[in-house]
Amino acid sequence: MAEISKDVVIIGAGPAGLGAALYSARDRFDTVVLDKFVPGGQINLTDRIENYPAIGQISGPDMIDAMVKQVTSFDAEIKNNSEVETIIRRDDGLLEVHTDEEVYLAKVIILTPGSEYRKLGVEGEEKFRQAGAGVSYCGTCDAPFFRDKHVISIGGGNVAVEDTLHLAKFCKKVTMVHRRQEFRATPILVEELIEEAKKGIIEIRYDSVVTSINGSNKVESATLQNVKTQDSEILDCDGVFIFVGMNPNTKFLNGIVDLDESGFIQCDPRYLRTSVPGIFVAGDCRVGAAMQLVTAIADGVVAALSLKEYLRDPGWWRS
């Protein structure tokens, strides 16, 4: 199989990858972006984006379409349906990127495979997560769309508590469903949640799970079950927010770069360098990511700017 030489190979064509590609290509580095499917990733499922600076409102697909056009206008190449199988660092410092069909030889790699929201796996979840029908995984992103509505939030970790508190700023009622009596979130966040619940907007349902999300064209209710008594009830609501974690798309990187126990890529937060010289990381797949569109793109930009330091002096990696 012939090798295709590139200055920069970016793995993942989501917002972070496209942000990196824009800066890399504008700096006249020969750049290719490889994606397992098509550009966009999770953002393609977002009906409305209202929190990206200077853009009043745009859909996820429209945003990605605009980014792809901008990136390719600077001669970056985007390869769809190109799944990366492994990465090898050669003794001469160059990096081999093996896909199912090709081998790329790169001076630098930027890892941007993103992550996926962990699903409940209940009836109605997939149906209503499309086109703003009422299932969401990001309170920071979507809370304003449920102003003066009743929503259900699910989870017990830091993100669940923080986003439930955020939802309470917009919604008339938030029913928080947690399968246990105790939260995994840090004590200070739990204390804030308990105090906020006393005001009446947040109601906490302990020892409970959601077993189905119901409605016709949009969410109209959810079925709750008490895990101790097995009693069920149908609770009317306008939306369901699921905060049960993220799964990084990094299985193919196991044994290649350092990952944490959850599979997120370890890196230094300033330059986004991984454990392997020449391999940077950006976006939601890295440890400490904010899981927001604007920060994912910014990560890509930081990685693309940092790679120039490495190309000037490979010894910079350990500095």
C-alpha positions in Angstrom: 0.0 0.0 0.0 1.5 3.3 -1.1 2.2 6.0 1.5 0.6 9.5 1.1 2.8 12.2 2.5 1.2 15.1 4.4 2.4 17.8 6.8 -0.6 17.4 9.0 -3.1 14.6 9.4 -6.2 15.5 11.5 -8.3 12.6 12.7 -11.9 13.6 13.1 -13.9 16.2 11.1 -16.0 17.7 13.9 -15.7 21.3 15.0 -12.3 20.8 16.6 -10.9 19.0 13.6 -12.3 21.6 11.2 -11.0 24.5 13.4 -7.5 22.9 13.4 -7.7 22.3 9.6 -8.6 26.0 8.9 -5.5 27.3 10.8 -3.2 24.5 9.5 -4.2 25.0 5.9 -4.0 28.8 6.1 -0.5 28.4 7.3 0.2 26.5 4.0 0.7 23.1 5.6 -0.4 20.3 3.4 -3.4 19.1 5.5 -5.9 16.2 5.3 -8.8 15.6 7.6 -9.9 12.0 8.0 -13.4 11.1 9.3 -14.9 7.8 10.0 -18.2 9.0 8.6 -18.9 12.6 7.4 -18.0 16.0 8.8 -19.8 17.3 11.9 -20.1 14.5 14.5 -22.5 15.3 17.3 -23.1 18.8 16.2 -25.1 17.5 13.2 -27.8 16.5 15.6 -28.2 20.0 17.0 -31.2 21.8 15.6 -30.4 25.3 16.9 -27.1 26.9 18.1 -27.6 30.2 19.9 -24.5 30.4 22.1 -21.7 30.7 19.4 -20.3 34.3 19.6 -21.4 36.7 16.9 -23.9 34.2 15.3 -27.4 34.8 16.4 -28.8 31.4 15.5 -27.7 28.6 13.2 -28.3 24.9 12.9 -25.5 22.4 13.5 -25.5 21.1 9.9 -25.4 24.6 8.5 -22.5 25.5 10.7 -20.6 22.4 9.6 -21.4 23.1 6.0 -20.0 26.7 6.3 -16.9 25.4 8.1 -16.2 22.7 5.5 -16.5 25.3 2.7 -14.1 27.6 4.5 -11.6 24.9 5.2 -11.5 23.5 1.7 -11.2 27.0 0.3 -7.7 26.9 1.7 -6.9 23.6 0.0 -7.3 21.3 3.0 -8.5 17.9 2.0 -11.4 16.2 3.8 -11.7 12.4 3.4 -15.1 10.9 4.4 -15.6 7.3 5.3 -11.9 6.9 6.2 -11.6 5.1 9.5 -8.2 5.2 11.2 -7.1 1.7 12.4 -3.8 2.5 14.0 -0.9 5.0 14.3 2.8 4.2 14.3 5.6 6.6 15.3 8.7 5.7 13.3 12.3 6.0 14.4 12.8 9.0 12.2 10.0 10.9 14.0 7.4 10.6 11.2 4.0 9.2 12.0 2.1 6.6 10.0 -1.6 6.8 10.0 -3.2 3.6 8.8 -6.8 3.7 7.5 -8.8 0.8 6.1 -7.7 1.7 2.6 -4.6 4.0 2.8 -1.5 4.8 4.8 -0.6 8.5 5.4 2.8 9.6 6.4 2.6 12.8 8.6 4.9 15.2 10.4 2.2 16.0 12.8 -1.2 14.4 13.9 -4.0 16.2 15.6 -6.5 13.9 17.3 -10.1 15.2 17.2 -12.3 12.1 17.2 -14.7 13.7 19.7 -17.0 11.9 22.1 -20.6 10.7 22.3 -23.2 11.3 24.9 -23.8 8.2 27.0 -27.4 7.0 26.3 -30.0 5.7 28.7 -31.1 3.2 26.1 -34.8 3.6 26.8 -37.8 3.7 24.5 -38.3 7.1 22.9 -34.8 8.4 23.5 -33.6 8.1 19.9 -36.9 9.2 18.4 -37.0 12.5 20.3 -33.3 13.4 20.2 -33.7 14.5 16.6 -34.5 18.0 15.4 -35.3 19.5 18.8 -38.1 17.1 19.7 -37.4 17.3 23.4 -34.4 15.0 24.4 -31.2 16.8 25.1 -27.8 16.0 26.6 -26.6 19.6 27.2 -28.3 21.9 29.6 -25.9 24.7 28.9 -26.7 24.5 25.2 -30.5 23.9 25.2 -31.9 25.4 28.5 -33.2 28.6 26.8 -35.3 26.6 24.4 -37.3 25.3 27.4 -38.1 28.6 29.0 -41.1 28.4 31.3 -41.4 24.7 30.6 -41.3 21.6 32.8 -38.4 19.3 32.1 -36.9 16.2 33.6 -33.1 15.9 34.3 -31.4 12.6 34.8 -28.1 11.9 36.5 -26.2 12.3 39.7 -22.7 13.5 38.8 -21.2 17.0 38.7 -22.5 17.7 35.2 -26.0 16.6 36.1 -26.1 18.8 39.1 -24.5 21.8 37.4 -26.8 21.6 34.4 -29.9 21.0 36.5 -29.1 24.2 38.4 -28.7 25.9 35.0 -32.1 24.6 33.8 -33.7 26.0 36.9 -32.8 29.5 35.7 -35.0 29.1 32.6 -37.7 26.4 33.4 -40.7 26.8 35.5 -40.0 23.3 37.0 -37.2 20.8 36.8 -37.8 17.2 38.1 -34.4 15.7 38.8 -34.4 11.9 38.6 -31.6 10.0 40.4 -31.4 6.3 40.9 -29.7 6.5 44.4 -30.1 8.4 47.6 -26.7 10.0 47.4 -25.1 12.0 44.6 -21.7 11.3 43.0 -21.3 15.1 42.6 -19.0 17.1 44.9 -20.5 18.0 48.2 -20.5 21.8 47.5 -22.6 21.2 44.4 -25.0 18.9 46.2 -25.4 21.5 48.9 -26.2 24.1 46.3 -28.7 21.8 44.6 -30.5 21.0 47.9 -30.7 24.7 48.8 -32.1 25.5 45.3 -34.6 22.7 45.6 -36.1 24.4 48.7 -37.2 27.3 46.4 -39.6 25.0 44.6 -38.4 25.0 41.0 -36.3 21.8 41.4 -37.9 18.6 42.7 -35.6 15.7 43.3 -36.9 12.1 42.8 -34.5 9.8 44.6 -34.3 6.0 44.0 -35.9 6.5 40.6 -35.2 5.9 36.9 -36.8 6.9 33.6 -37.9 3.8 31.7 -39.4 5.4 28.7 -39.9 8.8 27.0 -43.3 9.3 25.5 -45.1 11.5 23.0 -46.1 11.7 19.3 -44.1 14.4 17.5 -42.3 15.7 20.6 -41.8 14.8 24.2 -45.0 14.9 26.2 -44.2 12.7 29.2 -41.8 10.2 30.7 -42.4 7.0 32.7 -40.6 6.9 36.0 -40.0 3.8 38.1 -39.0 3.6 41.8 -36.1 1.1 42.0 -37.1 0.0 45.5 -40.9 -0.4 45.2 -41.0 -1.0 41.4 -44.0 1.4 41.3 -44.3 3.4 38.0 -45.9 6.7 37.1 -46.2 8.8 34.0 -45.0 12.4 34.5 -46.0 15.0 32.0 -43.1 17.1 30.8 -41.9 19.2 27.8 -38.4 17.8 27.6 -35.9 15.3 29.0 -32.2 16.1 29.7 -29.9 13.2 30.1 -26.7 13.7 32.0 -25.2 10.3 32.5 -21.7 10.9 31.0 -19.7 10.9 27.8 -17.9 8.2 25.9 -14.8 9.4 24.0 -14.2 7.9 20.6 -10.8 6.7 21.4 -10.8 2.9 21.5 -8.5 2.9 18.4 -5.9 4.9 20.4 -5.5 2.4 23.3 -1.8 1.6 23.6 -0.9 4.5 21.3 -1.3 7.6 23.5 -1.9 7.9 27.2 -5.6 7.7 28.1 -7.3 8.2 31.5 -9.5 5.5 33.1 -12.5 6.7 31.1 -10.7 6.7 27.7 -10.1 10.5 27.5 -6.8 11.5 26.0 -4.2 12.8 28.5 -2.5 16.1 27.4 -0.9 19.2 28.8 -3.6 21.9 28.8 -1.4 24.7 27.5 -0.2 23.3 24.1 -2.5 20.1 23.9 0.5 17.8 23.5 -0.1 14.1 24.1 2.3 11.5 25.4 3.7 10.9 21.9 5.8 13.6 20.3 4.1 15.0 17.2 0.6 14.0 18.2 -1.7 16.8 19.5 -5.3 16.5 20.7 -8.2 18.9 20.6 -11.9 18.9 21.5 -14.2 16.7 23.5 -12.0 13.6 23.4 -9.4 15.2 25.8 -9.1 15.3 29.5 -10.6 18.5 30.9 -12.6 19.5 27.8 -15.5 21.9 28.4 -17.7 20.0 25.9 -18.8 23.1 24.1 -18.8 24.0 20.4 -16.8 27.2 20.9 -14.1 25.5 23.1 -13.8 22.5 20.7 -13.0 24.9 17.8 -10.6 26.9 20.0 -8.8 23.7 21.0 -8.3 22.9 17.3 -6.8 26.4 16.8 -4.5 26.0 19.7 -3.2 22.7 18.5 -2.7 24.0 14.9 -0.7 27.0 16.3 1.3 24.8 18.7 2.4 22.4 15.9 4.6 25.1 14.4 6.7 25.1 17.6 7.2 21.4 17.3 8.1 21.5 13.6 10.7 24.3 14.3 12.3 22.3 17.1 11.2 18.7 18.0 13.0 19.1 21.3 10.3 21.7 22.3 8.0 18.7 23.0 9.7 18.0 26.3 10.2 21.6 27.3 
